[in-house]
Amino acid sequence: MKRLLFVFGISLAWASSACALRISGPDGWVHVGESVHVPEGTKVQGPAVAIGGSVLIDGEVEGPAVAVGGDIRLGSKAVLEEAAVAVGGRIIQEPGARFDGEKVEIGSLRGLNRLLKWVALPVLAGGLGILAGLSVILKLTGLLSWVLLGVLGVLFFEKQMDVVCRQAVGRLGRNFLTGMGLSALLAVLMVLFAVTLVGIPLSILIALAYTAASFFGYMSLGYFAGRRILDPSGTRKSHPALPAAMGVLGLRLIHWIPIFGKLVTLVLFLIGLGAVYYTRFGTKPE
């Protein structure tokens, strides 16, 4: 639960603020809006994550290295014990760096930059073109945010997401009905608590817990879908970040389908919520 709140807080900060943010602690180093640099002689007991920047490692990192919108550079004296995941960037390893984990490069922003150059000319033709271009950029940014959450989720909570996946797929009907019941119950509780000053903090906590549980269940189902596509035999040869990214990307593309996509998303959220409830965020297999 501690790490879930850690990642959830980081995601909210990235989505709601354009300012640089640094979070350092026993769970790792996370920088939002700037690069992460682990200097020589420094040991990070956890992941090194840069959102909107690069990860530069000259010291030792015990967890994975994740860069969104930047590169991962391993200096000649760097030590990285787990995977390196670059979303929209490259992984560069200098001679002498100690790294035996898997390298995962997801897409590149260069193609997006070229696309924007071609779109810029018609956009300048008028206000409607500008609005259309902004809509596309916002959608792409939102899509990247969802993929990022899925990748971070599986890097931190792969075992818990596995438990939620098995529960969700094994009992679809029960989880769906439970998700509906919990949504109705929590909505009533939030309204009852919100009418009093004393109950407002409880109403906010219920809303945050409901959001975290729903998102965790939805991301777990995306991870399951990606695994079924990339590894139908169940051998798990690929790094978990790849099926997580592909699965969440697929679910969000389905969400863009008018009416049908929204209904599918709602059903998956409710199924995931029920599975998270029964497994206590994947910590209690049934």
C-alpha positions, 0 to 999 in steps of 0.5 A: 500500500505504501508504494501504491500511494507513492506511485499514485501521488507521483502520477497526480503531481505530474498530471496537475503541475508543470513544475519540477518535483523531486521525491527521494526516499527509501523507495527510490528517486523520482524526478518529475519535469527534470532528469535524475542523476545518480552520482558516482559513490551513491547507492539508490535502494530502489528505482530511479525514475525521471518523468519528462527527463533522462536518467543518468547513472554513475553510481549504483541503482538496486531497482529498475531505471525508468525514463519517460521522454528522455534517455537512460545513460549508464556511465562507465562505473554505473551499476544497475541491478534491474531492467532499464525502461525508456519511453520515448528515448534510448538506452545508452550503456558505456563500456565498463557499466555493470548491467545484466537486466533487460533493456526495454525501449518503448517508441520514440518521440522523434516521429511525433515531432515530425508529425507535428511539423507537418500538422503545423501548416494546416493548423495555422490556417485558422482557429479550428485547425489550432483547436484540432491540433491541441485536441490531438496533442492532449489525446496523445499526452493522455495516452502516454500517461496511461501507458506510463501508469501501466508500466510503473504499476507492473514494475512496482507491483507485478505480483499483486497485479498477477493476483488481481488478474487471476481473480478478475478473469476467474470470476467476471460476473461476481467481480462486476456485480461487486464493483457495481455494489461498491460504487453505489455504496461508496457514492452514498457514503461520500454524499453523507459524509460531505454534508458535515464539516467533520465528514468531509475529510472522510469523503475525500479519503473514500474518493481517493481509495475508490479511484486508486482501487479502480485504476489498479484493477483497470491497469491489472486487466490491461497487463493481463490483455498484453500478456495474452497478446505477447505471450499466449503460452504463458512462458513470460519470455518478455519483460513485464513492462512490454505487455503492460504497455501494450495492454493498457495502450489497447484498452485506451484505444478501445476507449476512444470508440464512441459509446461502445468504447466508453461502455467497455471501459466502465465494465472493465473498471467495475470488474477490476474494482471487484477483483481489487476488493476481494484480493485486498489490492492483490495481497490476498489471493483467493 
